[in-house]
Amino acid sequence: MRLLHDTKSAVAAPARAGPGSGAGGQAARFGVHVLQMCAVMCVSLTVLGLLAAGTAAVVGFSDPRQSVPVLSALLVTLTLAGAMVVWMRFMAMAWQPTLEMAGSAVLAGAVMITGYALGIVPANELTSGVCGLACVVMIADMVFRFRLYASHSSHHGHA
């Protein structure tokens, strides 16, 4: 009896890389990661700003960035570092890149506070300087780990 179908084993078609797997796709995924990290930092600083303004009004500080600039810069530093840890662990990132990202904020804070102590950074630019420098250092760290942040995997814990 003759079979009505071919009994040869099917040869699997070569897997296509799919859209977004080339350099453009990697750059887009990297950009999305940068935007996510920036959004987390901005949202966390907005919440901190609201809390600090409210607390300052109750305690009697007119502008904590001017009256207690080092404390303000330290709070910004810790907020950025903490937000990075929470966000990256939520996104299932491994501990090493998570701590590197948090470290970028700590490094930025240390540099700016040292600059303030040496008279290089004015008080009115200290907290914004921490934020700006933290962004630059964060992006530099991300570029150093480009393959991790440009990967298509939504679970980065293995990196």
C-alpha positions, 0 to 999 in steps of 0.5 A: 500500500502506498502512503499518501504523504512523503515519509522523508524527514522534514528538513528544518528551514534555517531560522531567520534572525528576525527583525531587530537582530542586527546592529540597528536592533541592538542599538534600539534595545540599548537605547530603550535600556538607557531611556528606562534607566533615565526614567527611573532616575528622573521619577525617583528624583521627582519623588525625592524632590517632592518629599524634600520640599515638603519636609523642608517646609515643615522643618523650616529650610527654605531651600535644602539645596542651598542650606544643606547642600552636602546632605542634599547631594548625599540624598540625591546620590542614595536615591539614584543608587537605590532606584537603580538597585530596585529597578535592575533587580525588578528587571532580573539583572544580575548583581554585578551589573546592578551594583555597577549601576548603583556605583555609578551614582555613588561615584558621581556623588563622591566626585561632586561632593569632593568638588564642592569641598574643594571649592570647585563646585558651587552649592547651587550646582551640587545636586544637579551636578550629581544627577548629571554626572550620574547619567554620564557615568551610567551611560559610560558603564552601559556602553562598556557592557553594550552586549548585555544592554543590547541583548534581546533577552528580557531576563538578564540574570545570566549575564 
